[in-house]
């Protein structure tokens, strides 16, 4: 299914301005180029919406520059799949790629394995 920008914004939590800004190519690269159509009419896929939802969540705690850096590091590590395939989490002041068996820092110590906090693994005990 294809989603126009106004529906993508509603589903992802991003604004239309953010979607336009994140599509733009910069020196560091685009945050996300729509999978279905990057030219008019612009159309996003469901996978794009999932990835955008992750970026909106990350933007609550980190800067767009760090998100761009994390995406660049992910690509440099050979991870070429769609961004919706990865679990990106805020790890302190950095962003990390979480996998089933490890966590890899993507911003502060690019490519380095990091220890997950037990609070990230276990729910709070009351």
N, CA, C and O atoms as a printed pandas DataFrame, in Angstrom:
     atom_number atom_name residue_name chain_id  residue_number  x_coord  y_coord  z_coord
0              1         N          UNK        A               1    0.833   -1.172    0.000
1              2        CA          UNK        A               1    0.000    0.000    0.000
2              3         C          UNK        A               1    0.882    1.240    0.000
3              4         O          UNK        A               1    1.949    1.246    0.613
4              5         N          UNK        A               2    0.449    2.268   -0.670
5              6        CA          UNK        A               2    1.192    3.516   -0.763
6              7         C          UNK        A               2    0.494    4.600    0.044
7              8         O          UNK        A               2   -0.729    4.735    0.002
8              9         N          UNK        A               3    1.292    5.370    0.781
9             10        CA          UNK        A               3    0.747    6.417    1.634
10            11         C          UNK        A               3    1.251    7.782    1.166
11            12         O          UNK        A               3    2.460    7.966    1.026
12            13         N          UNK        A               4    0.363    8.735    0.921
13            14        CA          UNK        A               4    0.804   10.094    0.591
14            15         C          UNK        A               4    1.372   10.769    1.849
15            16         O          UNK        A               4    1.137   10.294    2.961
16            17         N          UNK        A               5    2.110   11.861    1.685
17            18        CA          UNK        A               5    2.748   12.508    2.835
18            19         C          UNK        A               5    1.810   12.858    3.984
19            20         O          UNK        A               5    2.177   12.668    5.144
20            21         N          UNK        A               6    0.613   13.363    3.700
21            22        CA          UNK        A               6   -0.280   13.760    4.796
22            23         C          UNK        A               6   -0.696   12.553    5.636
23            24         O          UNK        A               6   -0.819   12.667    6.856
24            25         N          UNK        A               7   -0.913   11.406    5.007
25            26        CA          UNK        A               7   -1.280   10.200    5.753
26            27         C          UNK        A               7   -0.059    9.618    6.469
27            28         O          UNK        A               7   -0.166    9.124    7.591
28            29         N          UNK        A               8    1.094    9.681    5.815
29            30        CA          UNK        A               8    2.341    9.224    6.434
30            31         C          UNK        A               8    2.635   10.034    7.689
31            32         O          UNK        A               8    3.060    9.484    8.704
32            33         N          UNK        A               9    2.408   11.338    7.617
33            34        CA          UNK        A               9    2.627   12.200    8.780
34            35         C          UNK        A               9    1.712   11.795    9.925
35            36         O          UNK        A               9    2.144   11.717   11.076
36            37         N          UNK        A              10    0.464   11.539    9.613
37            38        CA          UNK        A              10   -0.491   11.145   10.651
38            39         C          UNK        A              10   -0.120    9.803   11.274
39            40         O          UNK        A              10   -0.238    9.633   12.488
40            41         N          UNK        A              11    0.324    8.855   10.464
41            42        CA          UNK        A              11    0.652    7.518   10.965
42            43         C          UNK        A              11    1.982    7.470   11.710
43            44         O          UNK        A              11    2.144    6.685   12.644
44            45         N          UNK        A              12    2.927    8.301   11.304
45            46        CA          UNK        A              12    4.257    8.232   11.905
46            47         C          UNK        A              12    4.449    9.192   13.076
47            48         O          UNK        A              12    5.307    8.969   13.930
48            49         N          UNK        A              13    3.657   10.251   13.114
49            50        CA          UNK        A              13    3.840   11.253   14.153
50            51         C          UNK        A              13    4.753   12.382   13.732
51            52         O          UNK        A              13    4.965   13.325   14.494
52            53         N          UNK        A              14    5.301   12.301   12.517
53            54        CA          UNK        A              14    6.148   13.369   11.985
54            55         C          UNK        A              14    5.262   14.453   11.384
55            56         O          UNK        A              14    4.103   14.206   11.050
56            57         N          UNK        A              15    5.811   15.642   11.252
57            58        CA          UNK        A              15    5.076   16.704   10.574
58            59         C          UNK        A              15    5.394   16.643    9.081
59            60         O          UNK        A              15    6.361   15.998    8.676
60            61         N          UNK        A              16    4.586   17.309    8.271
61            62        CA          UNK        A              16    4.869   17.362    6.835
62            63         C          UNK        A              16    6.209   18.034    6.579
63            64         O          UNK        A              16    6.935   17.644    5.664
64            65         N          UNK        A              17    6.542   19.040    7.382
65            66        CA          UNK        A              17    7.839   19.704    7.264
66            67         C          UNK        A              17    9.001   18.766    7.558
67            68         O          UNK        A              17   10.018   18.781    6.864
68            69         N          UNK        A              18    8.836   17.945    8.601
69            70        CA          UNK        A              18    9.886   16.971    8.927
70            71         C          UNK        A              18   10.053   15.974    7.794
71            72         O          UNK        A              18   11.179   15.649    7.417
72            73         N          UNK        A              19    8.952   15.486    7.249
73            74        CA          UNK        A              19    9.043   14.521    6.149
74            75         C          UNK        A              19    9.802   15.129    4.971
75            76         O          UNK        A              19   10.666   14.474    4.388
76            77         N          UNK        A              20    9.488   16.361    4.623
77            78        CA          UNK        A              20   10.169   17.026    3.512
78            79         C          UNK        A              20   11.659   17.205    3.830
79            80         O          UNK        A              20   12.514   16.973    2.976
80            81         N          UNK        A              21   11.957   17.615    5.050
81            82        CA          UNK        A              21   13.352   17.821    5.456
82            83         C          UNK        A              21   14.127   16.504    5.470
83            84         O          UNK        A              21   15.277   16.459    5.033
84            85         N          UNK        A              22   13.517   15.450    5.960
85            86        CA          UNK        A              22   14.187   14.158    6.052
86            87         C          UNK        A              22   14.378   13.505    4.680
87            88         O          UNK        A              22   15.234   12.633    4.533
88            89         N          UNK        A              23   13.600   13.908    3.681
89            90        CA          UNK        A              23   13.759   13.401    2.309
90            91         C          UNK        A              23   14.937   14.057    1.607
91            92         O          UNK        A              23   15.566   13.452    0.739
92            93         N          UNK        A              24   15.235   15.304    1.984
93            94        CA          UNK        A              24   16.265   16.090    1.304
94            95         C          UNK        A              24   17.643   15.455    1.435
95            96         O          UNK        A              24   18.037   14.993    2.505
96            97         N          UNK        A              25   18.361   15.445    0.321
97            98        CA          UNK        A              25   19.734   14.942    0.328
98            99         C          UNK        A              25   20.647   16.019    0.898
99           100         O          UNK        A              25   20.617   17.169    0.460
100          101         N          UNK        A              26   21.448   15.641    1.867
101          102        CA          UNK        A              26   22.441   16.541    2.443
102          103         C          UNK        A              26   23.805   15.893    2.297
103          104         O          UNK        A              26   23.921   14.792    1.759
104          105         N          UNK        A              27   24.825   16.568    2.769
105          106        CA          UNK        A              27   26.172   15.999    2.718
106          107         C          UNK        A              27   26.224   14.662    3.465
107          108         O          UNK        A              27   26.933   13.741    3.059
108          109         N          UNK        A              28   25.471   14.569    4.549
109          110        CA          UNK        A              28   25.434   13.337    5.339
110          111         C          UNK        A              28   24.443   12.326    4.772
111          112         O          UNK        A              28   24.376   11.193    5.249
112          113         N          UNK        A              29   23.678   12.720    3.763
113          114        CA          UNK        A              29   22.681   11.825    3.172
114          115         C          UNK        A              29   21.295   12.123    3.703
115          116         O          UNK        A              29   21.130   12.858    4.676
116          117         N          UNK        A              30   20.314   11.549    3.060
117          118        CA          UNK        A              30   18.924   11.701    3.488
118          119         C          UNK        A              30   18.662   10.811    4.688
119          120         O          UNK        A              30   19.312    9.781    4.865
120          121         N          UNK        A              31   17.712   11.212    5.506
121          122        CA          UNK        A              31   17.302   10.342    6.600
122          123         C          UNK        A              31   16.516    9.172    6.019
123          124         O          UNK        A              31   16.791    8.014    6.333
124          125         N          UNK        A              32   15.532    9.480    5.167
125          126        CA          UNK        A              32   14.747    8.412    4.553
126          127         C          UNK        A              32   14.174    8.892    3.221
127          128         O          UNK        A              32   13.441    9.879    3.163
128          129         N          UNK        A              33   14.520    8.183    2.167
129          130        CA          UNK        A              33   13.948    8.437    0.850
130          131         C          UNK        A              33   12.768    7.481    0.699
131          132         O          UNK        A              33   12.925    6.278    0.906
132          133         N          UNK        A              34   11.591    7.991    0.342
133          134        CA          UNK        A              34   10.422    7.112    0.218
134          135         C          UNK        A              34   10.693    5.928   -0.706
135          136         O          UNK        A              34   11.254    6.086   -1.790
136          137         N          UNK        A              35   10.290    4.756   -0.267
137          138        CA          UNK        A              35   10.558    3.515   -0.979
138          139         C          UNK        A              35    9.771    3.424   -2.289
139          140         O          UNK        A              35   10.291    2.913   -3.281
140          141         N          UNK        A              36    8.547    3.904   -2.309
141          142        CA          UNK        A              36    7.697    3.757   -3.493
142          143         C          UNK        A              36    7.974    4.848   -4.513
143          144         O          UNK        A              36    8.199    4.545   -5.685
144          145         N          UNK        A              37    7.962    6.107   -4.098
145          146        CA          UNK        A              37    8.181    7.205   -5.033
146          147         C          UNK        A              37    8.751    8.409   -4.294
147          148         O          UNK        A              37    8.111    8.970   -3.405
148          149         N          UNK        A              38    9.973    8.798   -4.680
149          150        CA          UNK        A              38   10.613    9.950   -4.052
150          151         C          UNK        A              38   10.330   11.237   -4.826
151          152         O          UNK        A              38   10.659   12.329   -4.364
152          153         N          UNK        A              39    9.717   11.103   -6.010
153          154        CA          UNK        A              39    9.339   12.279   -6.794
154          155         C          UNK        A              39    7.819   12.371   -6.806
155          156         O          UNK        A              39    7.129   11.422   -6.433
156          157         N          UNK        A              40    7.312   13.494   -7.227
157          158        CA          UNK        A              40    5.858   13.706   -7.212
158          159         C          UNK        A              40    5.147   12.717   -8.105
159          160         O          UNK        A              40    5.580   12.526   -9.242
160          161         N          UNK        A              41    4.108   12.091   -7.670
161          162        CA          UNK        A              41    3.555   12.156   -6.321
162          163         C          UNK        A              41    4.419   11.342   -5.355
163          164         O          UNK        A              41    4.772   10.197   -5.637
164          165         N          UNK        A              42    4.750   11.943   -4.227
165          166        CA          UNK        A              42    5.567   11.280   -3.213
166          167         C          UNK        A              42    4.694   10.262   -2.503
167          168         O          UNK        A              42    3.600   10.579   -2.035
168          169         N          UNK        A              43    5.200    9.016   -2.428
169          170        CA          UNK        A              43    4.447    7.927   -1.801
170          171         C          UNK        A              43    5.370    7.109   -0.907
171          172         O          UNK        A              43    6.453    6.694   -1.317
172          173         N          UNK        A              44    4.921    6.891    0.312
173          174        CA          UNK        A              44    5.673    6.113    1.296
174          175         C          UNK        A              44    5.088    4.712    1.417
175          176         O          UNK        A              44    3.893    4.510    1.202
176          177         N          UNK        A              45    5.930    3.749    1.762
177          178        CA          UNK        A              45    5.473    2.382    2.018
178          179         C          UNK        A              45    5.215    2.205    3.514
179          180         O          UNK        A              45    5.552    3.074    4.319
180          181         N          UNK        A              46    4.618    1.081    3.871
181          182        CA          UNK        A              46    4.402    0.777    5.291
182          183         C          UNK        A              46    5.742    0.662    6.005
183          184         O          UNK        A              46    5.870    1.088    7.152
184          185         N          UNK        A              47    6.742    0.091    5.338
185          186        CA          UNK        A              47    8.075   -0.003    5.953
186          187         C          UNK        A              47    8.641    1.387    6.218
187          188         O          UNK        A              47    9.294    1.606    7.238
188          189         N          UNK        A              48    8.397    2.329    5.306
189          190        CA          UNK        A              48    8.836    3.709    5.529
190          191         C          UNK        A              48    8.170    4.291    6.771
191          192         O          UNK        A              48    8.819    4.957    7.576
192          193         N          UNK        A              49    6.869    4.036    6.922
193          194        CA          UNK        A              49    6.125    4.564    8.076
194          195         C          UNK        A              49    6.710    4.011    9.377
195          196         O          UNK        A              49    6.848    4.744   10.356
196          197         N          UNK        A              50    7.052    2.725    9.390
197          198        CA          UNK        A              50    7.638    2.108   10.586
198          199         C          UNK        A              50    8.988    2.763   10.909
199          200         O          UNK        A              50    9.260    3.088   12.065
200          201         N          UNK        A              51    9.826    2.954    9.894
201          202        CA          UNK        A              51   11.131    3.586   10.116
202          203         C          UNK        A              51   10.955    5.025   10.589
203          204         O          UNK        A              51   11.655    5.464   11.502
204          205         N          UNK        A              52   10.037    5.758    9.986
205          206        CA          UNK        A              52    9.789    7.137   10.389
206          207         C          UNK        A              52    9.296    7.227   11.818
207          208         O          UNK        A              52    9.649    8.156   12.544
208          209         N          UNK        A              53    8.482    6.268   12.224
209          210        CA          UNK        A              53    7.990    6.232   13.606
210          211         C          UNK        A              53    9.165    6.093   14.579
211          212         O          UNK        A              53    9.168    6.704   15.647
212          213         N          UNK        A              54   10.160    5.287   14.204
213          214        CA          UNK        A              54   11.362    5.132   15.020
214          215         C          UNK        A              54   12.110    6.454   15.119
215          216         O          UNK        A              54   12.562    6.830   16.200
216          217         N          UNK        A              55   12.245    7.170   13.992
217          218        CA          UNK        A              55   12.956    8.446   14.002
218          219         C          UNK        A              55   12.226    9.481   14.846
219          220         O          UNK        A              55   12.854   10.258   15.564
220          221         N          UNK        A              56   10.911    9.492   14.759
221          222        CA          UNK        A              56   10.127   10.432   15.580
222          223         C          UNK        A              56   10.364   10.137   17.059
223          224         O          UNK        A              56   10.524   11.060   17.857
224          225         N          UNK        A              57   10.388    8.859   17.429
225          226        CA          UNK        A              57   10.643    8.486   18.821
226          227         C          UNK        A              57   12.058    8.897   19.232
227          228         O          UNK        A              57   12.247    9.448   20.317
228          229         N          UNK        A              58   13.045    8.636   18.386
229          230        CA          UNK        A              58   14.423    9.003   18.714
230          231         C          UNK        A              58   14.595   10.516   18.828
231          232         O          UNK        A              58   15.399   10.985   19.633
232          233         N          UNK        A              59   13.852   11.280   18.037
233          234        CA          UNK        A              59   13.950   12.740   18.060
234          235         C          UNK        A              59   13.510   13.338   19.390
235          236         O          UNK        A              59   13.838   14.487   19.686
236          237         N          UNK        A              60   12.774   12.581   20.193
237          238        CA          UNK        A              60   12.365   13.101   21.503
238          239         C          UNK        A              60   13.547   13.174   22.469
239          240         O          UNK        A              60   13.500   13.920   23.447
240          241         N          UNK        A              61   14.610   12.403   22.203
241          242        CA          UNK        A              61   15.749   12.366   23.124
242          243         C          UNK        A              61   17.085   12.700   22.486
243          244         O          UNK        A              61   18.074   12.872   23.198
244          245         N          UNK        A              62   17.143   12.797   21.168
245          246        CA          UNK        A              62   18.429   13.013   20.509
246          247         C          UNK        A              62   18.273   13.939   19.303
247          248         O          UNK        A              62   17.158   14.220   18.863
248          249         N          UNK        A              63   19.386   14.402   18.783
249          250        CA          UNK        A              63   19.357   15.358   17.675
250          251         C          UNK        A              63   19.264   14.649   16.325
251          252         O          UNK        A              63   19.570   13.463   16.198
252          253         N          UNK        A              64   18.837   15.405   15.335
253          254        CA          UNK        A              64   18.757   14.876   13.975
254          255         C          UNK        A              64   20.152   14.542   13.446
255          256         O          UNK        A              64   20.311   13.591   12.680
256          257         N          UNK        A              65   21.150   15.306   13.841
257          258        CA          UNK        A              65   22.516   15.026   13.415
258          259         C          UNK        A              65   22.963   13.649   13.896
259          260         O          UNK        A              65   23.633   12.919   13.164
260          261         N          UNK        A              66   22.595   13.297   15.117
261          262        CA          UNK        A              66   22.965   11.973   15.636
262          263         C          UNK        A              66   22.217   10.871   14.903
263          264         O          UNK        A              66   22.765    9.793   14.670
264          265         N          UNK        A              67   20.977   11.136   14.542
265          266        CA          UNK        A              67   20.214   10.143   13.775
266          267         C          UNK        A              67   20.863    9.938   12.409
267          268         O          UNK        A              67   21.006    8.803   11.955
268          269         N          UNK        A              68   21.258   11.031   11.752
269          270        CA          UNK        A              68   21.947   10.922   10.461
270          271         C          UNK        A              68   23.265   10.172   10.607
271          272         O          UNK        A              68   23.601    9.341    9.763
272          273         N          UNK        A              69   24.007   10.454   11.661
273          274        CA          UNK        A              69   25.272    9.763   11.915
274          275         C          UNK        A              69   25.026    8.274   12.134
275          276         O          UNK        A              69   25.756    7.436   11.604
276          277         N          UNK        A              70   24.002    7.948   12.911
277          278        CA          UNK        A              70   23.675    6.546   13.176
278          279         C          UNK        A              70   23.335    5.805   11.879
279          280         O          UNK        A              70   23.774    4.673   11.678
280          281         N          UNK        A              71   22.562    6.433   11.012
281          282        CA          UNK        A              71   22.203    5.809    9.739
282          283         C          UNK        A              71   23.451    5.615    8.875
283          284         O          UNK        A              71   23.615    4.568    8.248
284          285         N          UNK        A              72   24.330    6.619    8.841
285          286        CA          UNK        A              72   25.574    6.496    8.081
286          287         C          UNK        A              72   26.452    5.376    8.599
287          288         O          UNK        A              72   27.015    4.614    7.815
288          289         N          UNK        A              73   26.575    5.268    9.921
289          290        CA          UNK        A              73   27.371    4.196   10.521
290          291         C          UNK        A              73   26.760    2.843   10.219
291          292         O          UNK        A              73   27.475    1.886    9.921
292          293         N          UNK        A              74   25.453    2.758   10.294
293          294        CA          UNK        A              74   24.751    1.511    9.974
294          295         C          UNK        A              74   25.107    1.061    8.563
295          296         O          UNK        A              74   25.407   -0.112    8.341
296          297         N          UNK        A              75   25.074    1.983    7.613
297          298        CA          UNK        A              75   25.413    1.669    6.218
298          299         C          UNK        A              75   26.898    1.293    6.083
299          300         O          UNK        A              75   27.238    0.374    5.338
300          301         N          UNK        A              76   27.781    2.006    6.804
301          302        CA          UNK        A              76   29.212    1.693    6.754
302          303         C          UNK        A              76   29.529    0.320    7.331
303          304         O          UNK        A              76   30.526   -0.298    6.958
304          305         N          UNK        A              77   28.684   -0.156    8.237
305          306        CA          UNK        A              77   28.873   -1.488    8.822
306          307         C          UNK        A              77   28.357   -2.590    7.904
307          308         O          UNK        A              77   28.439   -3.774    8.230
308          309         N          UNK        A              78   27.826   -2.187    6.754
309          310        CA          UNK        A              78   27.341   -3.174    5.783
310          311         C          UNK        A              78   25.886   -3.537    5.938
311          312         O          UNK        A              78   25.409   -4.473    5.295
312          313         N          UNK        A              79   25.171   -2.816    6.778
313          314        CA          UNK        A              79   23.740   -3.062    6.976
314          315         C          UNK        A              79   22.978   -2.263    5.919
315          316         O          UNK        A              79   22.738   -1.068    6.090
316          317         N          UNK        A              80   22.605   -2.922    4.836
317          318        CA          UNK        A              80   22.008   -2.233    3.700
318          319         C          UNK        A              80   20.507   -2.455    3.559
319          320         O          UNK        A              80   19.907   -2.025    2.574
320          321         N          UNK        A              81   19.899   -3.122    4.531
321          322        CA          UNK        A              81   18.461   -3.371    4.481
322          323         C          UNK        A              81   17.663   -2.099    4.712
323          324         O          UNK        A              81   18.220   -1.044    5.015
324          325         N          UNK        A              82   16.360   -2.216    4.564
325          326        CA          UNK        A              82   15.484   -1.073    4.831
326          327         C          UNK        A              82   15.584   -0.717    6.306
327          328         O          UNK        A              82   15.724   -1.600    7.152
328          329         N          UNK        A              83   15.513    0.566    6.618
329          330        CA          UNK        A              83   15.687    1.026    7.997
330          331         C          UNK        A              83   14.637    0.485    8.955
331          332         O          UNK        A              83   14.860    0.489   10.166
332          333         N          UNK        A              84   13.509    0.025    8.456
333          334        CA          UNK        A              84   12.486   -0.553    9.330
334          335         C          UNK        A              84   12.902   -1.929    9.861
335          336         O          UNK        A              84   12.282   -2.443   10.792
336          337         N          UNK        A              85   13.933   -2.521    9.284
337          338        CA          UNK        A              85   14.394   -3.857    9.697
338          339         C          UNK        A              85   15.264   -3.823   10.951
339          340         O          UNK        A              85   15.556   -4.873   11.524
340          341         N          UNK        A              86   15.682   -2.640   11.383
341          342        CA          UNK        A              86   16.618   -2.513   12.490
342          343         C          UNK        A              86   15.938   -1.923   13.714
343          344         O          UNK        A              86   15.008   -1.123   13.613
344          345         N          UNK        A              87   16.433   -2.343   14.878
345          346        CA          UNK        A              87   15.942   -1.782   16.135
346          347         C          UNK        A              87   16.985   -0.772   16.599
347          348         O          UNK        A              87   18.064   -1.141   17.062
348          349         N          UNK        A              88   16.644    0.507   16.468
349          350        CA          UNK        A              88   17.530    1.577   16.907
350          351         C          UNK        A              88   17.004    2.117   18.225
351          352         O          UNK        A              88   15.820    2.427   18.352
352          353         N          UNK        A              89   17.892    2.227   19.209
353          354        CA          UNK        A              89   17.481    2.682   20.533
354          355         C          UNK        A              89   18.405    3.792   21.014
355          356         O          UNK        A              89   19.586    3.828   20.668
356          357         N          UNK        A              90   17.858    4.688   21.806
357          358        CA          UNK        A              90   18.671    5.720   22.445
358          359         C          UNK        A              90   19.423    5.050   23.577
359          360         O          UNK        A              90   18.823    4.424   24.451
360          361         N          UNK        A              91   20.738    5.186   23.555
361          362        CA          UNK        A              91   21.600    4.582   24.573
362          363         C          UNK        A              91   22.398    5.706   25.214
363          364         O          UNK        A              91   23.494    6.036   24.761
364          365         N          UNK        A              92   21.843    6.291   26.270
365          366        CA          UNK        A              92   22.463    7.468   26.869
366          367         C          UNK        A              92   22.379    8.624   25.889
367          368         O          UNK        A              92   21.294    8.984   25.434
368          369         N          UNK        A              93   23.536    9.209   25.562
369          370        CA          UNK        A              93   23.576   10.313   24.612
370          371         C          UNK        A              93   23.798    9.824   23.188
371          372         O          UNK        A              93   23.928   10.631   22.267
372          373         N          UNK        A              94   23.842    8.519   23.002
373          374        CA          UNK        A              94   24.128    7.937   21.701
374          375         C          UNK        A              94   22.916    7.178   21.163
375          376         O          UNK        A              94   21.863    7.137   21.799
376          377         N          UNK        A              95   23.078    6.587   19.998
377          378        CA          UNK        A              95   22.063    5.718   19.397
378          379         C          UNK        A              95   22.738    4.391   19.134
379          380         O          UNK        A              95   23.877    4.353   18.670
380          381         N          UNK        A              96   22.047    3.306   19.426
381          382        CA          UNK        A              96   22.631    1.983   19.264
382          383         C          UNK        A              96   21.715    1.089   18.442
383          384         O          UNK        A              96   20.499    1.277   18.404
384          385         N          UNK        A              97   22.326    0.120   17.793
385          386        CA          UNK        A              97   21.610   -0.914   17.058
386          387         C          UNK        A              97   21.458   -2.102   17.996
387          388         O          UNK        A              97   22.451   -2.702   18.407
388          389         N          UNK        A              98   20.233   -2.439   18.332
389          390        CA          UNK        A              98   19.979   -3.559   19.244
390          391         C          UNK        A              98   19.650   -4.795   18.435
391          392         O          UNK        A              98   18.785   -4.776   17.560
392          393         N          UNK        A              99   20.348   -5.858   18.741
393          394        CA          UNK        A              99   20.087   -7.163   18.122
394          395         C          UNK        A              99   19.740   -8.131   19.224
395          396         O          UNK        A              99   19.783   -7.786   20.405
396          397         N          UNK        A             100   19.397   -9.335   18.841
397          398        CA          UNK        A             100   19.016  -10.330   19.849
398          399         C          UNK        A             100   20.152  -10.611   20.822
399          400         O          UNK        A             100   19.908  -10.792   22.015
400          401         N          UNK        A             101   21.387  -10.650   20.335
401          402        CA          UNK        A             101   22.494  -11.065   21.188
402          403         C          UNK        A             101   23.494   -9.958   21.529
403          404         O          UNK        A             101   24.396  -10.186   22.335
404          405         N          UNK        A             102   23.360   -8.765   20.939
405          406        CA          UNK        A             102   24.309   -7.704   21.251
406          407         C          UNK        A             102   23.739   -6.334   20.920
407          408         O          UNK        A             102   22.682   -6.204   20.304
408          409         N          UNK        A             103   24.478   -5.314   21.351
409          410        CA          UNK        A             103   24.107   -3.926   21.095
410          411         C          UNK        A             103   25.348   -3.233   20.540
411          412         O          UNK        A             103   26.428   -3.331   21.124
412          413         N          UNK        A             104   25.199   -2.534   19.413
413          414        CA          UNK        A             104   26.319   -1.876   18.755
414          415         C          UNK        A             104   26.072   -0.376   18.744
415          416         O          UNK        A             104   25.034    0.089   18.275
416          417         N          UNK        A             105   27.041    0.380   19.266
417          418        CA          UNK        A             105   26.939    1.836   19.266
418          419         C          UNK        A             105   27.108    2.353   17.843
419          420         O          UNK        A             105   27.962    1.873   17.099
420          421         N          UNK        A             106   26.302    3.319   17.474
421          422        CA          UNK        A             106   26.353    3.873   16.117
422          423         C          UNK        A             106   26.810    5.328   16.069
423          424         O          UNK        A             106   27.052    5.853   14.982
424          425         N          UNK        A             107   26.935    5.996   17.222
425          426        CA          UNK        A             107   27.264    7.423   17.204
426          427         C          UNK        A             107   28.545    7.721   17.974
427          428         O          UNK        A             107   29.526    8.153   17.368
428          429         N          UNK        A             108   28.571    7.507   19.280
429          430        CA          UNK        A             108   29.729    7.883   20.103
430          431         C          UNK        A             108   30.944    7.001   19.841
431          432         O          UNK        A             108   32.056    7.509   19.696
432          433         N          UNK        A             109   30.745    5.695   19.779
433          434        CA          UNK        A             109   31.817    4.727   19.510
434          435         C          UNK        A             109   31.375    3.856   18.336
435          436         O          UNK        A             109   31.054    2.683   18.530
436          437         N          UNK        A             110   31.353    4.408   17.127
437          438        CA          UNK        A             110   30.776    3.699   15.982
438          439         C          UNK        A             110   31.334    2.288   15.789
439          440         O          UNK        A             110   32.543    2.086   15.676
440          441         N          UNK        A             111   30.418    1.326   15.754
441          442        CA          UNK        A             111   30.786   -0.059   15.512
442          443         C          UNK        A             111   31.196   -0.850   16.736
443          444         O          UNK        A             111   31.418   -2.058   16.645
444          445         N          UNK        A             112   31.302   -0.185   17.893
445          446        CA          UNK        A             112   31.734   -0.870   19.107
446          447         C          UNK        A             112   30.547   -1.510   19.819
447          448         O          UNK        A             112   29.461   -0.934   19.890
448          449         N          UNK        A             113   30.772   -2.701   20.340
449          450        CA          UNK        A             113   29.742   -3.371   21.133
450          451         C          UNK        A             113   29.660   -2.670   22.486
451          452         O          UNK        A             113   30.680   -2.295   23.064
452          453         N          UNK        A             114   28.462   -2.500   22.974
453          454        CA          UNK        A             114   28.271   -1.860   24.272
454          455         C          UNK        A             114   27.451   -2.778   25.165
455          456         O          UNK        A             114   26.737   -3.665   24.697
456          457         N          UNK        A             115   27.575   -2.541   26.448
457          458        CA          UNK        A             115   26.807   -3.310   27.425
458          459         C          UNK        A             115   25.447   -2.648   27.602
459          460         O          UNK        A             115   25.357   -1.430   27.754
460          461         N          UNK        A             116   24.408   -3.443   27.581
461          462        CA          UNK        A             116   23.069   -2.909   27.828
462          463         C          UNK        A             116   22.865   -2.794   29.325
463          464         O          UNK        A             116   23.278   -3.676   30.079
464          465         N          UNK        A             117   22.241   -1.731   29.755
465          466        CA          UNK        A             117   21.869   -1.555   31.154
466          467         C          UNK        A             117   20.829   -2.607   31.526
467          468         O          UNK        A             117   19.980   -2.950   30.704
468          469         N          UNK        A             118   20.884   -3.113   32.730
469          470        CA          UNK        A             118   19.869   -4.070   33.158
470          471         C          UNK        A             118   18.490   -3.413   33.154
471          472         O          UNK        A             118   17.481   -4.098   32.984
472          473         N          UNK        A             119   18.436   -2.100   33.338
473          474        CA          UNK        A             119   17.145   -1.412   33.289
474          475         C          UNK        A             119   16.571   -1.423   31.877
475          476         O          UNK        A             119   15.360   -1.295   31.700
476          477         N          UNK        A             120   17.441   -1.578   30.860
477          478        CA          UNK        A             120   16.950   -1.677   29.484
478          479         C          UNK        A             120   16.391   -3.062   29.196
479          480         O          UNK        A             120   15.557   -3.232   28.307
480          481         N          UNK        A             121   16.856   -4.050   29.955
481          482        CA          UNK        A             121   16.492   -5.438   29.714
482          483         C          UNK        A             121   15.298   -5.863   30.568
483          484         O          UNK        A             121   14.377   -6.520   30.082
484          485         N          UNK        A             122   15.327   -5.481   31.845
485          486        CA          UNK        A             122   14.282   -5.904   32.779
486          487         C          UNK        A             122   13.331   -4.775   33.103
487          488         O          UNK        A             122   13.758   -3.628   33.229
488          489         N          UNK        A             123   12.043   -5.075   33.241
489          490        CA          UNK        A             123   11.113   -4.027   33.641
490          491         C          UNK        A             123   11.351   -3.626   35.101
491          492         O          UNK        A             123   11.962   -4.363   35.876
492          493         N          UNK        A             124   10.857   -2.456   35.445
493          494        CA          UNK        A             124   11.013   -1.968   36.822
494          495         C          UNK        A             124   10.291   -2.896   37.797
495          496         O          UNK        A             124    9.180   -3.355   37.532
496          497         N          UNK        A             125   10.937   -3.162   38.924
497          498        CA          UNK        A             125   10.328   -4.005   39.966
498          499         C          UNK        A             125    9.758   -3.086   41.034
499          500         O          UNK        A             125   10.448   -2.198   41.535
500          501         N          UNK        A             126    8.511   -3.302   41.374
501          502        CA          UNK        A             126    7.871   -2.444   42.376
502          503         C          UNK        A             126    7.467   -3.263   43.568
503          504         O          UNK        A             126    6.910   -2.727   44.526
